[in-house]
Amino acid sequence: MPQVMWFIVLLSIFASTTSAQTTAPPPPPNPVLQAANAAFNTRDWAKVVENYSTLIKADTTLAQPYMRLAIALTALGRYSEAKEHLAIAERRGTAPPQNAFRRALIEAGEGRLDSAFARLKDATDAGLPAVPNPGDSLPQMQAIKRDPRYEKFVADLDRNARPCMYNKKHNEFDFWLGTWDVRPRGQIGGTAARNVITKIENGCVVHEFWRTASGGGQSYNIWDATRQKWLQFWVDGGGGVNEYSGEFRDGAMRLQGDMPASTPIPARQIQRVTFTPMGPDGMRQLGEVLRADGTWTPSYDLIYTRVKTQ
């Protein structure tokens, strides 16, 4: 057989083998696992124990079966066994906040509420943002809820879930929030631009929605704890992108960065922007660009007037 023909035959064999490999049917579902998951979802704790016990006999390396066994055993009041399986789940890599919460329920079931709340503190210190499921439905949780210390636990959960609501740095730009009419400084009357500033993403992001008769844009502003700076990212309908960073200092938000230059060729221009509150219902926004000689010159100077809500 000519060499070329051998090559074609080999290619054909490789292609058919590859096709067979890629089209192989998935392995059949594990009926024990299906039954275990169904029992867990319906909170049939006795069935959970039965089926997950079978699963760990076949494979002792997975964390989830041990964790779910610990949860079921806790619900059934079999606390000694629950501790054993929870310890194995921890060694297999389950998350520390989850582990601490499950230990708290065991402690509460054993009537040791001081220890239970110590474990709940461990859970929130490790970043737990909400009561894991199942949690509220378990009888051990009811003893925790009746204790006055439960309120602090809930507050600590919320602090983890919405950290920006509790960090004063994220409030430094709050004077900008609201709906504003905006005009160039010194202009009296005429059509005003409209700027609507809100907080989004659990209070972490200050969102600007700017509109004029000719177009508009938006900015996203956030305190970045990793860089200890405020960041602003502006985009508009003309394809412009402005990027700034800075800080609240001397009674004003002071940002500096760069923006598209007003030249016929693609270029960036250094600009600084200062937001200065003027009482509860006014604000000034001053933009300045850096000239070639190292001096700053105004690019815009805007006065904000708060729009009163009815």
C-alpha positions as a printed Julia matrix, in Angstrom:
310×3 Matrix{Float64}:
   0.0    0.0    0.0
   1.44   3.4   -0.91
   2.65   5.54   2.0
  -0.03   8.18   1.4
  -2.77   5.55   1.67
  -1.37   4.29   4.98
  -1.47   7.87   6.27
  -5.14   8.25   5.25
  -6.05   4.94   6.93
  -4.35   5.98  10.15
  -6.14   9.33  10.1
  -9.46   7.56   9.62
  -8.79   5.21  12.56
  -7.76   8.15  14.79
 -10.84  10.17  13.81
 -13.24   7.29  14.5
 -11.56   6.58  17.86
 -11.73  10.24  18.84
 -15.37  10.45  17.76
 -16.23   7.38  19.83
 -14.48   8.87  22.85
 -16.25  12.21  22.59
 -19.68  10.68  22.02
 -19.46   8.09  24.8
 -22.59   8.19  26.94
 -22.28   9.67  30.44
 -22.04   7.24  33.32
 -25.41   6.18  34.71
 -26.63   8.12  37.75
 -25.85   6.71  41.16
 -29.23   5.67  42.65
 -27.91   5.86  46.23
 -26.67   9.4   45.69
 -29.98  10.38  44.09
 -31.88   8.94  47.06
 -29.54  10.66  49.52
 -29.95  14.05  47.85
 -33.73  13.65  47.63
 -33.91  12.77  51.33
 -31.75  15.77  52.23
 -33.96  18.11  50.19
 -37.12  16.82  51.9
 -35.42  16.78  55.33
 -36.0   13.04  55.79
 -33.1   12.81  58.21
 -33.29   9.07  58.86
 -33.05   8.39  55.13
 -30.19  10.91  54.85
 -28.23   8.97  57.46
 -28.97   5.64  55.78
 -28.01   6.69  52.25
 -25.0    8.9   53.01
 -23.63   6.2   55.32
 -23.72   3.86  52.3
 -21.97   6.46  50.14
 -19.05   7.02  52.51
 -18.41   3.28  52.69
 -17.78   3.42  48.94
 -15.73   6.65  48.97
 -14.23   8.2   52.11
 -12.48  11.09  50.34
 -15.41  13.47  49.8
 -16.37  16.14  52.31
 -20.06  16.67  51.49
 -21.38  13.24  52.57
 -19.77  13.68  56.0
 -21.13  17.21  56.37
 -24.63  16.13  55.42
 -24.43  13.18  57.79
 -23.42  15.6   60.57
 -26.4   17.84  59.77
 -28.83  14.91  59.77
 -27.44  13.47  62.99
 -27.69  16.89  64.64
 -31.34  17.16  63.58
 -31.95  13.7   65.08
 -30.24  14.66  68.34
 -27.37  12.18  67.87
 -24.76  14.73  68.81
 -21.78  12.49  69.54
 -22.0   10.92  66.08
 -22.59  14.33  64.52
 -19.33  15.62  66.02
 -17.39  12.67  64.62
 -18.66  13.2   61.08
 -18.26  16.97  61.28
 -14.62  16.51  62.3
 -14.04  14.32  59.24
 -15.81  16.86  57.0
 -13.49  19.57  58.36
 -10.44  17.46  57.55
 -11.8   16.89  54.05
 -11.91  20.66  53.47
 -15.35  22.07  54.31
 -15.4   25.84  54.86
 -14.51  27.13  58.36
 -17.63  29.38  58.69
 -19.88  26.39  57.9
 -17.99  24.16  60.31
 -18.27  26.66  63.17
 -22.01  27.15  62.56
 -22.66  23.39  62.59
 -20.7   23.05  65.82
 -22.83  25.81  67.31
 -26.01  23.85  66.58
 -24.57  20.75  68.23
 -23.61  22.81  71.3
 -27.1   24.32  71.42
 -28.67  20.87  71.17
 -26.56  19.74  74.12
 -27.82  22.71  76.14
 -24.48  24.6   76.17
 -25.59  27.94  74.82
 -22.47  29.86  75.92
 -20.36  27.51  73.82
 -22.89  27.72  70.99
 -22.6   31.5   70.81
 -18.82  31.28  70.98
 -18.94  29.04  67.9
 -21.37  31.44  66.18
 -18.84  34.21  66.77
 -16.17  31.99  65.22
 -18.45  31.59  62.21
 -19.06  35.32  61.71
 -15.41  36.15  62.41
 -14.57  33.75  59.57
 -16.95  35.64  57.25
 -20.31  33.84  57.49
 -22.83  36.15  55.7
 -26.09  34.27  56.34
 -27.55  31.33  58.24
 -26.6   28.23  56.2
 -29.39  26.07  54.87
 -30.71  24.03  56.57
 -30.43  26.18  59.65
 -33.53  28.06  60.69
 -35.67  24.95  60.26
 -33.65  22.87  62.71
 -34.95  22.62  66.3
 -31.53  23.49  67.78
 -31.79  26.91  66.11
 -34.89  27.77  68.07
 -32.97  27.73  71.37
 -30.42  30.08  69.82
 -33.13  32.44  68.57
 -34.7   32.73  72.0
 -31.43  33.96  73.5
 -30.87  37.78  73.62
 -27.42  37.26  72.06
 -29.08  36.19  68.82
 -29.57  39.86  67.82
 -25.83  40.45  67.76
 -25.32  37.3   65.7
 -27.83  38.6   63.11
 -26.08  42.0   63.07
 -22.71  40.32  62.53
 -24.15  38.3   59.64
 -25.42  41.49  58.02
 -22.04  43.17  58.52
 -20.43  40.31  56.58
 -23.12  40.33  53.88
 -23.07  44.13  53.42
 -19.67  45.36  54.65
 -19.9   48.7   52.85
 -22.96  49.66  54.89
 -20.82  49.57  58.03
 -17.57  51.14  56.79
 -17.5   54.93  57.15
 -15.06  55.24  54.25
 -17.88  54.19  51.92
 -19.97  57.13  53.17
 -17.49  59.86  52.22
 -19.18  60.5   48.87
 -22.72  60.45  50.27
 -23.02  64.25  49.93
 -23.27  63.64  46.16
 -26.32  61.36  46.45
 -29.6   62.66  45.12
 -31.16  64.16  42.01
 -29.56  67.39  40.81
 -30.02  70.16  38.26
 -26.56  71.07  36.98
 -25.48  74.28  35.23
 -22.16  75.92  34.42
 -21.07  78.22  37.22
 -22.49  81.71  36.68
 -25.26  80.6   34.32
 -28.7   81.78  35.33
 -31.72  80.07  33.83
 -31.59  77.96  30.7
 -31.93  74.22  30.46
 -30.1   72.34  33.19
 -28.39  69.01  32.87
 -29.76  66.32  35.15
 -27.58  64.1   37.32
 -28.98  61.28  39.44
 -26.62  59.78  42.01
 -27.58  56.58  43.86
 -25.92  53.86  45.86
 -26.02  50.33  44.49
 -24.48  46.93  45.27
 -25.28  46.95  48.99
 -24.0   50.5   49.41
 -20.57  49.77  47.94
 -20.93  51.65  44.65
 -21.91  55.27  44.06
 -23.58  55.31  40.63
 -23.88  58.48  38.54
 -26.44  58.78  35.73
 -25.8   62.01  33.78
 -28.11  63.4   31.08
 -28.07  66.53  28.92
 -30.01  67.52  25.81
 -27.16  66.22  23.66
 -26.26  62.97  25.42
 -25.05  61.55  28.66
 -22.9   59.1   30.52
 -22.45  57.14  33.73
 -19.81  56.69  36.34
 -19.11  54.04  38.96
 -17.37  55.17  42.13
 -16.07  52.97  44.92
 -13.73  53.04  47.9
 -11.09  50.38  47.21
  -9.77  49.14  50.54
  -6.91  47.26  48.84
  -5.48  50.52  47.49
  -6.91  52.86  50.13
  -8.31  55.1   47.4
 -11.56  56.19  45.83
 -11.85  55.09  42.2
 -14.09  56.51  39.48
 -14.73  54.92  36.1
 -16.72  57.12  33.67
 -18.16  56.03  30.33
 -20.32  57.97  27.89
 -22.33  57.69  24.69
 -19.46  59.05  22.64
 -17.14  56.19  23.54
 -15.25  58.22  26.12
 -13.63  56.56  29.12
 -12.32  58.55  32.09
 -10.47  56.91  34.99
  -9.69  58.63  38.28
  -8.52  57.87  41.79
  -8.13  59.98  44.91
  -9.43  60.71  48.37
 -11.8   62.81  50.43
  -9.62  65.53  51.92
 -10.11  69.04  53.31
 -13.89  68.87  52.92
 -13.94  67.76  49.28
 -13.62  64.65  47.13
 -10.41  65.09  45.12
  -9.77  62.76  42.19
  -7.09  62.74  39.51
  -6.63  60.61  36.43
  -6.9   60.84  32.67
  -9.5   61.33  29.96
  -9.65  61.39  26.16
  -7.82  64.46  24.86
  -9.6   66.88  22.53
  -7.18  66.28  19.65
  -7.67  64.69  16.24
  -5.39  61.78  17.18
  -6.01  59.21  19.95
  -4.45  60.54  23.15
  -5.05  60.82  26.88
  -5.07  63.98  28.94
  -4.42  64.32  32.67
  -7.35  65.82  34.58
  -8.3   66.38  38.19
 -11.85  66.71  39.47
 -12.91  68.27  42.77
 -16.38  67.75  44.27
 -17.1   70.31  47.0
 -20.35  70.26  49.01
 -22.08  73.63  49.35
 -24.54  73.03  52.16
 -27.16  70.25  52.1
 -28.65  71.23  48.71
 -25.73  72.39  46.62
 -22.39  71.22  45.29
 -19.61  72.35  42.96
 -17.78  70.06  40.53
 -14.6   71.54  39.09
 -12.61  69.84  36.35
  -9.07  70.97  35.53
  -6.63  69.73  32.9
  -2.85  69.72  33.17
  -1.18  71.9   30.55
   2.22  71.3   28.97
   3.8   73.97  31.17
   2.75  72.09  34.34
  -0.1   74.42  35.32
  -3.77  73.52  35.72
  -6.56  75.18  33.76
 -10.33  74.71  34.23
 -12.05  72.41  31.73
 -15.49  72.84  33.32
 -17.01  74.36  36.44
 -20.46  73.11  37.42
 -22.92  74.07  40.15
 -25.37  71.45  41.41
 -28.79  72.35  42.82
 -30.68  69.57  44.55
 -34.06  68.7   43.03
 -36.58  68.59  45.87
 -38.72  65.47  45.95
 -42.46  65.95  46.32
